[in-house]
Amino acid sequence: MVRLLGVPLFLWLVLGPRADWWALGVLAFAGVSDWLDGKIARAWNQTSRLGMFLDPMADRLYIFAALLGLVVRDIVPWWLMAILVLRDVLIVASLPILRHYGYGPLPVNFAGKAATLCLLYSFPLLFIAGYEGIVGDVAQIVGWAFAIWGTAIYWWAGLLYAVQGLRLIGQTRRADRATDPGIQPAARAAATANDPQVIEGGQAAQKPIDRRAGDSGPPSSDSRKGATSPP
């Protein structure tokens, strides 16, 4: 929560008095607190749905605030902000579709974490690049390197989310067809054999029964898998 409250403070420091060093201090505090928060949560095994939602949101808000400040001050072009914001808009637009199939937001992957780290490294350097001297020149080169590389990984992480989401939706739809009483038994058995994944909501996909020649009567046990919750 403290990290979230630092977002408007950071933006005001950048656009109001233009106290860049104080703004960089707020950004550094956000990065350290983010690392410390995750370390404490893993060490004490303390997680919550609210925390899993707010933690990546804070990172995205800092990225958006830093980009907005850089664009307003003509340090970076507007198209860089448009590219990064478009990716997040597509991710947010996919959430209702995932929720329709019973899934929540997908967990953050390694590529997404690496992209966020690169971008959060690049923005302070780009602010320093506005100052004269060799420090500003080096900061401009390194900052743009981090910005370009981070933007590429950011979109790559988005594609990985899309592939993962489509795969989950495909598994759920195949499992729905396999448990639909309206389809033919042979089609149901084939769909279940090809995709043994279990769907959400308490439904279970029954495995096809292997009846050898000479078998009579029902099988000795009913082979069903219990429902599992989505990641």
N, C-alpha and C positions, 0 to 999 in steps of 0.2 A: 504493500500500500504506500509506503514511503517512496518507493521507486516510482510509482505512478504519479504521486504528487510532485515529483521532481520534473516531470515533463513540461508543464506550463511554466515552471520557474526557469528551466533551460531555455525555452523559446523566448521568454521575456528578456532574459539576459542577452540573447543573440540579436533580437530585433529592436529592443528598447535602448538601453545604454550601450549596447554592443560591447559588453564586458566579456570578451571572448575567453579570457583565462578563467574567470569565474564559471562561465558556461562549460568549459572543458573540465573544470573540477566537479561540477554536477554530473557530467557524463561519466567521468572516471568513478565517482561514487556509485552511480547506477551499475556500472560494470562489475565493480568489486562486490557490491551487495548482491547482485545476481549470482555471482560465483559462490559467495558465502551461503546464500539461501539454499542453493542446490546441494552444497556440501553438507549442510546441517540436515536437510531433508533426507538425504541418502544415508547419513550416519545414524540417524534416529528412526529411520523408516517412517517418516511422517509425510504423507501425501494427502491431497484432497482434490476433488474435482474443481473447486474454485481456484486452487493454486495452479493446477494444470492449465486452467483457462487464462488466468491473469498473468502468469509468467511470460508466455510468448506474446501476449497482448502488450505488455510493457515494452518488450524489445521492439515490436513493430511501431509503437507510438514514438519511441525515441528515434527510430530510423526516419519516421515521417516528419517529426519536429526538426531534426537536423537537416533533412532534405529541404524542408520548407524555408528554413533560415538561410541555407546556402543558395537557394534559387532566388529568394527575395533580394539577397545581397549581391546577386549576379556573380557568384563564385562558381556555380555549376549550371549547366543549361537545364531548361525545363524538361527536355525529353528524358533525362535520366530519372527524374522524379516520376514522370508518366509511366516509364517502363516498370519501375518497381511497384508503383501503386496499382497498375493494371494486374500484376501477378497476384497481389493480395485481394483485389476485387474478385478475381476468378475463383480464388480459394474460398472466400466467403460465400460466393454464389453457389458453390457446390455443397455447402452444408445442409440446406433444405433437402437436396436430393439424397444425401447420405442418411439424413434423419428419416426420410420416407421409407428407406429399406431397413431401418432399425439400428443404424450406426451413428455414433457421435463423431466429433472431430478426430481426425487421424492423428496418431502420435507423431511428435516432431522427429524427423529422421536426422541422420548425421550430416547430410548435405545441407539441410536447412540450418543446423547449428553453425556449420562452417561458414555459410554465406552470411549469416547474421554477424558472426565474429569479424569477418572481413569488412563488412560495411561499417560496423561500429569502430573499427580501426581507421577506416578511410576518412570519416567525417571530421574528427579532430585534426587530422593532418591537413585536410583541405582548408579548414579554418586558419591554421598556421600558415598555409601557403600564401595567404593574402599579405603577409608581412615581407618587407624587403630583406635582402641579404641571402646568404648561402643556406641558412636554416629554412627560409621560405621556399627556396628553389628545390631543396631536397625533399621537403614536406610535400610539395606539389607533385613531384615524380612518384614518390612512394604512395601518396594518398590516391592518386589516380589509378595506380596499379592495383591497389586494394579495391577501389570502387569498381573498376571494370571486371576484375576477377570475381568479386563478391556478387555483382549483378548477374554474371553468367551462372554461378553456382545457385543463386537464388531462384532463377528460372528452371535450372536443372532439378532442384528440389521440388519445385511445383509440378514438373512433369512426373516425378516419382510419386507424388501424392495422387496425381490423376490416374496413373497406372494402378496403384494400389486400390483406389476407390472403385475403378471399373472392374477390377478383379473381384472385389468383395460383392459388388452388385451382381456380377455375373454368377457367382456362386449361389447367392441368395435366390436369384431367379430360377436357376436350374433346380435348386432344392425345392422351390415352390412348385415347379412343374412336376417334380418327382412325387410329391405328396398330394397332388391334386387328384381327387377321386374321379374326376371327369375324363382323364386321359386313359388310353389303353394300357392294360397291365404290362405288355411287352415294352412300350415306350417308357412307362414308369420305371421298370426294372433297369432299362438301359441308361436312363438319366441318372438313376441312383448309383449304378455301377461306375459310371464315368465321373461322378462327383459325389464322393462320400461325405462332403462337408455338411455340418449340422447348421440348421438355420436357427434364427433367434425367435423368441416368443413362446417357448415351451414346446414347439413342434419338433419332431424327430424324423429323420429320413430313414426308412426301413431298408436294410440291405436286401438285395434279391436273394431268394432261397434257391439253393442248389439242390435240385431233386435228381438224384441219379436213378438209372433204370432199376425198377424193382422196389423203390421206396414207396411206402404207403403211409398215409396219415400225415398229420402235421409234424413239423420238426420238433425236436425235444426242447428247444429253447427259442425264445423270441429275441432276435438280435437287433437291438436298437441302441442308438447313442443318445445320451442326454443332451439337452440344449446347452450351449455355451454362450457367453456374452461376447459382443464384438470388442475388438481392441479399443 
